[in-house]
Every structure is written in C-alpha cells, then in structure tokens.
Amino acid sequence: MRVQKTFPHGGRTIEHGTFEVCETVWVCAAGCHHPSGALVTQRAELPAKIIMPNRVVGYDVMVFVGLQRFIHHRQREEIRAALRDKHGVSLSSGEVSELAKLFLGYLRVLHEAHANEFRRALKSDGGWPLHIDATGEDGRGTLLVAMAGWRRWVLGAWKLPTERSDAITPNLRTVVRQFGAPCAVMRDLGRAMRKSADELVDELDQQIPVLACHLHFLKDIGNDLLDAEHGKLRDLFRHFNVRPRLRSLTRDLGLKLGEEIEEARNGLKIWQDNEENSHTISGGKDGIATVRALAQWVLDYQADSTGQDFPFDRPFLELFDRCVLAHRALAEYLRKSSEDTRVYKTLQRLQCILYPVVADVPFAQVAKRLRSRSKLFDELREVLRLVPRESDRGRTVLSKPSPQPVEQAMEELRDIQESVEQFYISLESRRSNCGSAQDTRCAIDLITQHLETHHEFLWGHDIHLPAEAGGSIRLVDRTNNILESFFHGMKHGERRRSGRKILTQDFEHLPPEAALACNLNRPDYVTILCGSLDQLADAFAELDAKRRKNNLAGLPSVNPGLAQPSKIASASLPSADRKIIRSENMRRRITSAAKARAPRASPMRSPGRRATVK
C-alpha cells in the first residue's frame, strides 16, 4: 500500500464534540481494482463509523435531531439550542432540517432491512390484523398508514395524491410482500378502502375476514341520518342572526358595566345562590350583569357537548333547546321584573333576539325531526356499546378499553351482535306501526339499509391462532381507534412544533416516514430494529458500511433517501401544479388570449356539428 492522499477535515459528534481530523488514504501499490472498477483503498475505520459520508456531522447528531423533531416535536431553534448548550455542537437551521429528512430516510431503509425479523415476530404472535386508514388536512397531504393491530407497529406509510383504490392497493401489496399475509383486515367504510381491502384479500386467496370499524359504521349512519336536518337548523340560526346578535348584546352590556364588572359578577353570584323561587332580577348593575349572564348561557351551548363532534354531538339542537328554555325563563322574569327601566328593556332586547327561535314554525319542525332521528341514532349507539364512559367525556377519541379476558370479550361481542339483530327486528316492527310519519319511515329505512349492506363486515373478530402460537383465540379490535388515536397524536405533535392549529401546509410537506418514526416509542420494535435507541446511530452507520461494500462489489444497494411520492396526479390542484398556475406567465398567456376577441361560439354543441358564426 502507498499513500494516495492526506486531507484534514472537521467533525461534530455528540460523543466527541467538535474536533479536527487529519486523515490518510492508502491505495494498493499494485493498482488493484474492485469489481466495480474502483481502486482498492484503505482508510481509518473510526471516522467512517462516526461521521456520515460527505459530511462533517456524526450519526449520533442526526439521530439526536431526528428524535427531537419527530418523537418530541421540538422546533428547529429548540434543537439547535439543545445541541449547542448540552453537547457543544453548532448547527444552522438549514442543517437541522436536512438532518431531520436524512434521519427519516435512514429509518425507512433500516425498517425495510429488518422486514424479515419483524415478519418472524408477527408470525410468532399467531398472525397480525392489518389496520388501514388515511388522514389529511383540508383534502391535502393525504397520509395512508398500515398498522399491525396487536403490536401497534406502523408497517408502512405513504403519501397519496387522493384517497383512491388504485393508489392504495399497490401499497398494501408491498406490506403483504414484506411482512406476510394478515389474519384480518380492519378498515373504514370509505369506497376506496373497501375496494382496496377486497382486492387484497381476493389476490391472497385465503380466508381472511375483512372487518368494518364499528365507530366508522356508526358515524356513517349518523352523518346520513342527521346531517341534512342539522344543516337546516344551522341555516335557520344564521338566517335570523341569533348568535351574532347575542354576542353583540353581551359585548354591549360588558361595556356598560365597565370597570364595575367584578362587583357586578359578585352580585350575579349572590343571585345564583339564592334558593328562593322568586323569579325576579334585581335592578342596577347587578341586574344588567344577570341579563348578560343569561345571554352568555345561551351562547355557551357547546358546554353540553361530549367533545366527540358531529354526529355524536348536535350543537345546534343544543342551541335550540337553550334558546327555548331561556325564552320561557325571560317571560317569567319580565312578568316579575323590578321597576328598573334599563334592566327591563335589556330583558326585552334579549327576548326579541330569541323570539324567532320560538315563534318561527320551521324551527320547531326541524328540531322535532332532528330530535326524533337523534333518538334512533343514540339507540343504535347504545346497542353497539360505543357510548363513552363519564370519565371519557370531553375527549375527542374514545379511550382504550381496559383489557378483558378473551372469553368475556367474546361473550360481549356475541351480546352486541344479538342486540343489533334485535334492534333491526324492532325497526321493522316500528316501521309498520309508524302510520303517516314519513320522516320516521325514511330514517328507519336508512338505518336498516346500512345494516343490511355492512352486516357481514361487522362480525368475525375472533381469530383462531395456529398450534405453534398456542392454538387459542385472539380478538381483533372492533374499531380503528388505534389509528384514529395515532393520527390524533401526530397532529397534536405537529401543532406543538409549528404553533399552528390548521396543519394544511405542515401535513402536505410532512414525509410519510414520520409515521414510521413513531415506532421508536415501541420498545419491542426498537429491540428488533437496533437493540436500543442508544444503538440507533451504530445501526445507521452499518447501513452505510454495507452500501459501500455492495457498491465496490458491483452489487445493487439502497440509498437512504425519502420515498418518492406517487407521480399520478389524481388531485385537482396538487402543490406542484399550484406553483405553475400561479406564475405571472400563466396569467399573461390567458389575458393575451382573452384580448384576442375570438368570435363567440355556442358553449354547447352536439358532437360532429360545427358552430355557425354570423
């Protein structure tokens, strides 16, 4: 060997801090070549193990940045400050962003490299149920995730232009090719997911149950059953400007109270604590504060919600009920009101705002229909046992149920199935006895149609494990809540990082591998992947060592880059197109053509018939 070159370069690692290295590269004196054609060279092993190729930062720095960004959801400046203050490593904001993307690329390659080990672990469980779902923001940044239900591992994640079966099915095939066939498939009721799940099971030609999420099933019925009437009620409130007028009244009264607001609040508390049924409102500032509180109570109708959104909450029906109740109370307060003219007129003003809700006939009609349909929906919800516990109220996602013995869980499933069948029979009976109540018949028909369409996909959660896995029975979750909770956690973390409530831009640019990073919170996954998080940097370095070895041997290798998104433009306005159509040249070309004053032509004409210009 002889010296080919000697060159100095810097290094920045968490283990060693910032340092300088003078490295010597040796080359074979006989001019030997690798199969790839490259000269046979030798260099020090340590720098290659700790410093990334063509960079001066170490693998441990990249791992630190990646974990902080995608596990702890830190901002770039927070990551820079932690590196600088705790480890003496200085990075620019751009370097932090680049290292975060590189981290995801390395993680994807490492995940795929250990696919066989993950496959063996899943097989040792007796199989694995495939949970699939997609999320996004405002129809953009659609993220598809495939998860192993019993292990809670994300097996694959992809960005889709839109939620279409021709974009979903190839990704599901990839998961099956890497990790084996699932023992069940859990999906929502969307057309694309249904078609993709059916296609996958048909291709596998195995007895794999396809299950519909009970919560999505319930939501789907609720939306079809309640959305139209709830929308009509919302439009009525908007037509009469009830909420804006209530807000205006409370603001005006707050300004009138001025700096005496605290004293007035104390008077309001005294009025609230009065247990005498005198039904009177005192005069002066205390009376004004009481009327203001009545208007605020109506506006606070969202307090009656459970936090689970429509159709489980019907906020405008709650608003209607509060308006009616408050209007009745106002009639009594006005009848026994004090002689304070200002308080009396303020009560009348509030009564005038609420009067259309009580007097306008469509309000009562729509509310009656909505209440009747809501009763049917809530009855189905009770039958499916998807009512949250009191301790869960106010949460967006139903909490994870406490573990049950398999026999008890199977008995509960049988009870639910029997209850659903009895509910279906009772609906048929009620339909024949509802007489001329056309809306009730339509509501019953809608529910029975859903039950008939999806009945076969609502049951079959008991999976018989093979003998090598114990030969017992294991149950698949009734809902896709594990993925719903997963998406909720991802978005919560992104909001923490960005400080934005609307995540349209963030989710559109978030790499799908960010979902894989969440696996690093699963100890059993990390054990197979790299042993421990402390060894993750070494695992990444080993990937590069194998890649260099394959390159020299002329063998194919995988570069640790991010997965490329689908090139099929099924979205109406993807971000790549927005950049083009928003350019000044686009407007210039259209404006130029518009000013050419072409002859007017009929907007519609039959094929083969030419327009005649006179």
PyMOL commands that set and color helices and strands:
alter all, ss='L'
color gray80, all
select helices_A, chain A and resi 45-50+59-70+76-87+93-113+115-124+165-179+191-204+214-239+242-273+284-304+315-335+341-359+361-384+390-392+406-433+438-457+467-469+481-498+504-509+513-521+523-529+533-552+575-581+584-594
alter helices_A, ss='H'
color red, helices_A
select strands_A, chain A and resi 2-13+17-27+41-42+129-137+140-148+153-160+184-187+210-212+462-464+473-475
alter strands_A, ss='S'
color yellow, strands_A
deselect
rebuild
show_as cartoon
